[in-house]
Amino acid sequence: MRSPRLSTQIFGSRLARQLFVLFVVVALVPLAVSDWLSSTAVNAVARQLYVQSQQRMTRQVSRQVFDRLLTAKALLRSLPLAAPQPDAPPPDMGRVFIALLMQSAQGQPEWASANAAPLWADWQNALPHIPAGQPTESKGAGQPHVLLRTLSMAGQPARVYLAVLQNGQVRWVAELNPEFLWSPVHDAMDGGVWQVRNAQGVPLYPANAARQGAGKTGAAQAPSFAFQRFMNGEFGAPDWVFT
């Protein structure tokens, strides 16, 4: 049994013990509250940085895809008015375009690449049949209009077509190489599972295609950030939404 005298020497009176406990509580509670507030602030900053990073990545990926469309548009406009020689196909055939077709003013094919047999029918079946509007950058600029259409494929990226119009008639039709167009999306797979659709809800790059492209390294998070890329001014097409 512990001696009362020894207990009093070590711990003092009951009042002293209570004061000691109160001192410990007063000293530790602010530290705990300060630690909790610091953790909360750090988590809030980390979340804000994450949101900003994802938004920046979404804008960047959409811009890279859009820049590739502009590159394809410029190349298509630069194609000659006369049919190319059979042994001299247009440049960037295969890298940017996988199929090319040149139409006469009467709507007859004048020149076609080796794999362009279904291209004209595909262009007619692709959407939108009626442009969302006249490309604003072509108004009064003396440049031929370039229109964009897409043909949705179940579970796969949509096939994307461009056509150059002269005097209201299609002159050149091209199908874009999907690896060229969608490679920025593939390269960003570690940042999440991507989807692209147009403003009318038509899927252009569905989520299951994104998962296949991601392979083992693709993230399983649902898309949380969206960025709308305006297409009407350049291509007379509905806007594209990247998420």
C-alpha positions in Angstrom: 0.0 0.0 0.0 1.3 3.4 -1.0 2.1 5.8 1.8 -0.2 8.8 2.0 2.8 10.9 3.0 4.7 9.8 -0.1 1.7 10.4 -2.3 1.4 13.9 -0.9 5.1 14.7 -1.5 4.9 13.6 -5.1 1.5 14.9 -6.2 0.8 17.6 -3.6 -2.7 18.4 -2.6 -5.8 17.5 -4.6 -6.1 21.1 -5.7 -2.5 21.0 -7.0 -3.3 17.9 -9.0 -6.5 19.5 -10.5 -4.5 22.6 -11.4 -1.9 20.4 -13.0 -4.5 18.6 -15.1 -6.1 21.9 -16.0 -2.7 23.2 -17.2 -2.1 20.1 -19.3 -5.6 20.4 -20.9 -5.1 24.2 -21.6 -1.7 23.5 -23.1 -2.7 20.6 -25.3 -6.1 21.6 -26.6 -4.9 24.6 -28.6 -2.1 22.5 -30.1 -4.7 19.8 -31.2 -7.0 22.5 -32.6 -4.1 24.2 -34.4 -3.0 20.8 -35.9 -6.5 20.1 -37.1 -6.8 23.6 -38.6 -3.4 23.2 -40.3 -4.4 19.8 -41.7 -7.7 21.2 -43.0 -5.9 24.1 -44.6 -3.3 21.8 -46.3 -6.1 19.6 -47.6 -8.0 22.6 -48.9 -4.9 23.9 -50.7 -4.1 20.4 -52.1 -7.6 20.1 -53.4 -7.5 23.5 -55.0 -4.2 22.7 -56.7 -5.6 19.4 -57.9 -8.7 21.1 -59.4 -6.6 23.8 -61.1 -4.2 21.1 -62.5 -7.1 19.0 -63.9 -8.8 22.1 -65.4 -5.5 23.2 -67.0 -4.9 19.7 -68.4 -8.5 19.5 -69.8 -8.0 22.9 -71.6 -4.5 21.8 -72.8 -5.7 18.5 -74.2 -8.7 20.1 -75.9 -6.4 22.7 -77.4 -4.0 20.1 -78.7 -6.8 18.2 -80.5 -8.2 21.4 -81.9 -4.7 22.4 -83.2 -4.5 19.1 -85.0 -7.8 19.8 -86.6 -6.5 23.2 -87.7 -3.4 21.6 -89.1 -5.5 19.2 -91.1 -7.7 22.1 -92.3 -4.7 24.0 -93.5 -3.3 21.0 -95.4 -6.6 20.3 -97.0 -6.9 23.9 -98.2 -3.4 23.7 -99.7 -4.2 20.7 -101.9 -4.1 21.5 -105.6 -7.1 22.3 -107.7 -5.9 19.8 -110.3 -5.9 16.1 -109.7 -2.5 14.8 -108.4 -0.5 12.4 -110.4 -1.1 8.7 -109.4 2.5 8.3 -108.4 2.6 11.6 -106.4 0.0 11.5 -103.6 -0.5 14.7 -101.6 1.8 15.3 -98.7 1.0 14.0 -95.2 -1.1 11.2 -96.6 -1.1 8.6 -93.9 0.2 10.8 -91.1 -2.7 13.3 -91.1 -5.2 11.7 -93.5 -6.0 8.1 -94.1 -8.3 8.7 -97.1 -8.6 11.5 -99.6 -11.1 12.1 -102.4 -11.2 14.8 -105.0 -14.6 15.6 -106.6 -15.3 17.4 -109.8 -17.7 20.3 -110.1 -20.2 17.8 -111.4 -19.9 15.6 -108.3 -17.8 13.0 -110.0 -14.6 11.6 -108.5 -11.4 12.9 -110.1 -8.9 11.4 -107.9 -8.9 9.1 -104.9 -6.4 7.5 -102.6 -6.1 3.7 -102.4 -8.5 3.3 -99.5 -11.0 6.0 -100.4 -13.7 3.9 -102.0 -16.3 4.4 -99.2 -15.3 7.9 -98.4 -18.0 9.8 -100.3 -20.8 7.6 -98.8 -19.3 8.0 -95.3 -19.2 11.8 -95.7 -22.8 11.9 -96.7 -23.8 9.7 -93.8 -21.7 11.7 -91.3 -23.2 14.5 -89.1 -24.2 17.3 -89.2 -25.8 17.1 -92.6 -26.6 20.8 -92.3 -23.7 22.9 -90.9 -24.4 24.5 -87.6 -23.4 27.7 -89.2 -21.1 29.2 -91.8 -17.5 29.3 -90.5 -17.0 32.9 -89.5 -13.3 33.0 -90.4 -14.2 32.3 -94.0 -16.7 35.1 -94.4 -15.3 37.6 -96.9 -11.7 36.2 -96.6 -11.6 34.7 -100.1 -10.8 31.3 -98.6 -12.8 28.1 -99.3 -15.0 26.9 -96.5 -13.9 23.8 -94.6 -16.6 21.8 -92.9 -16.3 19.0 -90.4 -18.5 16.0 -89.9 -18.3 13.0 -87.6 -19.5 9.4 -87.9 -20.0 7.7 -84.5 -18.7 4.2 -84.0 -20.0 2.1 -81.1 -17.3 1.9 -78.4 -14.7 3.5 -80.7 -13.6 7.0 -81.4 -15.7 8.7 -84.0 -14.5 8.9 -87.5 -13.8 12.6 -88.4 -14.1 14.0 -91.9 -13.2 17.4 -93.4 -14.3 18.8 -96.7 -13.2 21.8 -98.7 -16.1 23.6 -100.5 -15.6 25.8 -103.6 -18.6 27.7 -104.9 -20.8 25.6 -102.6 -19.6 22.3 -104.0 -17.4 19.8 -102.2 -13.9 19.7 -103.8 -11.8 17.6 -101.5 -13.0 15.2 -98.8 -10.6 13.7 -96.2 -10.8 11.3 -93.3 -8.5 12.1 -90.5 -6.0 9.6 -89.1 -7.5 8.8 -85.6 -4.0 8.2 -84.1 -3.0 11.7 -85.3 -6.1 13.4 -84.0 -6.6 11.6 -80.6 -3.0 11.1 -79.5 -3.2 14.1 -77.0 -6.0 12.2 -75.3 -4.0 9.0 -75.2 -1.0 10.9 -73.9 -3.1 12.3 -71.0 -4.5 9.0 -69.9 -2.6 8.9 -66.6 -4.6 11.9 -65.6 -7.9 10.0 -65.8 -10.4 8.5 -68.1 -11.3 10.9 -70.9 -14.5 11.4 -72.9 -15.2 13.8 -75.8 -18.7 14.5 -77.1 -20.2 17.3 -79.1 -22.6 19.8 -77.7 -25.6 17.7 -78.9 -24.4 14.8 -76.8 -23.1 12.6 -79.6 -20.0 10.6 -78.4 -16.8 11.3 -80.2 -14.4 9.7 -77.9 -16.3 7.4 -75.5 -15.1 6.4 -72.1 -14.6 2.7 -73.0 -12.3 3.7 -75.8 -10.4 5.8 -73.3 -10.0 2.8 -71.0 -8.7 0.7 -73.8 -6.3 3.4 -74.7 -5.2 3.8 -71.1 -4.3 0.1 -70.8 -2.7 -0.8 -67.5 -1.9 2.8 -66.5 -5.3 4.4 -67.0 -6.9 5.8 -64.0 -10.4 4.6 -62.9 -11.7 8.0 -61.8 -14.8 9.3 -63.4 -14.3 12.6 -65.3 -15.0 15.6 -63.2 -13.9 18.6 -65.3 -15.3 19.8 -68.6 -14.1 22.3 -71.2 -16.0 23.3 -74.3 -14.1 23.9 -77.5 -15.9 26.1 -80.0 -16.0 24.5 -83.4 -18.6 26.5 -85.3 -16.3 29.5 -86.2 -13.7 27.2 -87.8 -15.7 24.2 -89.1 -19.4 25.0 -89.0 -19.9 22.1 -86.6 -21.3 21.7 -83.0 -18.9 22.4 -80.2 -16.8 19.7 -78.7 -16.9 19.1 -74.9 -13.8 17.5 -73.3 -14.3 15.8 -69.9 
